[in-house]
Every structure is written in structure tokens, then in C-alpha cells.
Amino acid sequence: MRLHTESRLGIGALLALQLATSFAAIGLLARVSPAVERILLDNVRSVEAAEQMLAALALPEEDAGARFEAALGAARANVTEAEELPLLEDLDRLGPAALAGDPTARRQAVAALEALSLVNRRSMQQADDEARFLGQAGAWTSALAGMAGFVLSLVVYDRTRRRMVLPVQELHATLAAARQGDHLRRCTHTEGPVETVRIADDLNWLLEQLGQTRRPKPGMTGLRPHLLALLERQPGPTLVLDARGEALALNQAALDRIAAGDRPRELGRALVEGRPLPAGWTASRGAEGWICAWSPAPTAPVTAAAGEAAAAAPAADPPAP
């Protein structure tokens, strides 16, 4: 899987879970609000109407009948439960006699009013239980969604660490080891996106190519340690090329120049073909090759013929390998 695809999947999953949690919370709140509104608009008005009718029966005044009829009309206009209809019919039938002072009608009317209030209180209790259930369900849903988001974040973090962070750390450790002189270490972390795997393969190939330039040529096994020691004593980048222009040995400073862009093969080809050397490089011809050194000060281009002439001069004897 590619790096940008893997990162998009991980971040997209987290964002999708957060959006799902937000919409779930909005939906639950939208369902809780009608339950509360039902309690306030429907049942409370019916209970208030029953209280007004009870007050008219308990305190008979000149307008008691009008108050009773008005409250009864409000209760009829706000019927929410099927049990309310027969009770309202009884109140309509018993109202005039109860207001006139009939004890039997008054007791029956009060009992009907109590039953009407009980029906509405029971409906209010059901609506309250529903609102509580939705609130608890919303709380648990949000908690589970938050836990799922936490677990998903851990999964994304662990996958990112294993497939992105650790491969980059392996690349850095391999390069650091190469700078410190360990040219045998290679990148071994193969798990990761396609891009990091390709970079690791290219780095291993590059280190292998650099390692081949430091391997002893036939007949140089005994002299190589001494040659490398002499090269490391040189103040700047220095390397030894054979008659074909191939690198036989080089010091650490020369390796740094190679990392900066210089190539020993191009240098050797220029010497063999007699072309000008790259800027900053000078060459001295020996018996079976050249000793090349680099200096930061600008120098005039040196050809292979000029290197041979300099090597033949008494004051320009090359250091013995």
C-alpha cells in the first residue's frame, strides 16, 4: 500500500467515526426534545383544565358555570389519550348538576376529574421514562463511540509507527552507521509503504556499490590496510585509481565527496581519456594508476597528460602507497 493511501485511510477512518458520533448525538437529542415538548404542551394543559374544573366545583360563584365550561372545552381540545374521552363525556353530563349542588353528581364529577388527572400524569410519566431512556441510550452510545475512537486511534498510531516511523528510523540508523565507517550494515526493515521499501532497497544498493570500491583488488590484500591508513592521514578527499580508472581505495573524506555528488568512475574516465578533471580535483600519475586529491580552492583543469608531467617532476613525487 502506498504512503498517501495508507495515511488517507487511517485519518479518514478517524474522521468518519467522529462524524458518526456527532450525527448520532444530534439524532438522540432530536428525539428527546419532542418527548419533553409533549409533556409541556399536551398533558400539562389537560391537568390545568382539570384543576380549573375542580376549583369551579369547590368555590361556586356567579361565573362558576362559565369557568367550568371553559376548562371543559380546553380539555376537549387537548385530548391525547383514549381514556380521556369517556371521562370528558361524564363531566359534560354531570357538570350542571354538580354546579347546582347535587351531592351525588358532585362526587361523581370529582372522581372523573381525579381520573382525568391520573390519565395525564400517567402519560407524563411514560414520556419522562422515554426521555430518560433516550438520554441514557445517547450517553452509552457516545461513550461506546468514544471508546471505539480511542481504540481506532491506537490502531492507527501503532500502524503508523510500524509502517512509517520505524522504517524512517531504520534508514537514518543505516546512514548514520555508514558515516561512522560501518559499511556492512543494511536496511532490514521491510514492512512499510511502497515508497519506504523502495528507498531502503535503493540505499542498500548504493551501500553495496560503495562497499565494492573498498574491497581489495587481486594482489593488494596485504598492502590494503597500510594504503587505507596513509589515505586517512591526508587532509582532504583522496583516492587511488588503477590504470583503467577504477577506484582501488579511498578515505572517508572522499566518501563524503561521493555523497555530495562526485563519482570516482567519472574521475577515472576523465583521466583515462585525457579530459579535464572535475573542478577541485588534481591527479598525480603513478606506476600503475593515479592518486587523486580534492581541494576546495579553485584550481585550473588538469588533464591526464598534465598529471603525468607533474608526476615526472622532482618536486611532485607522489606518496608511496
GINOR-V59598 format. One record per helix or strand of 2 or more residues. SS is the DSSP state (@ for helix, = for strand). FROM is the first residue (numbers start at 1). TO is the last residue. If there is no record, write none. Layout:
ss,from,to
SS,FROM,TO
SS,FROM,TO
This chain:
ss,from,to
@,3,58
@,64,76
@,83,100
@,103,179
@,194,213
@,224,232
=,238,242
=,247,250
@,252,260
@,264,273
=,281,285
=,289,294
@,304,312
@,314,316
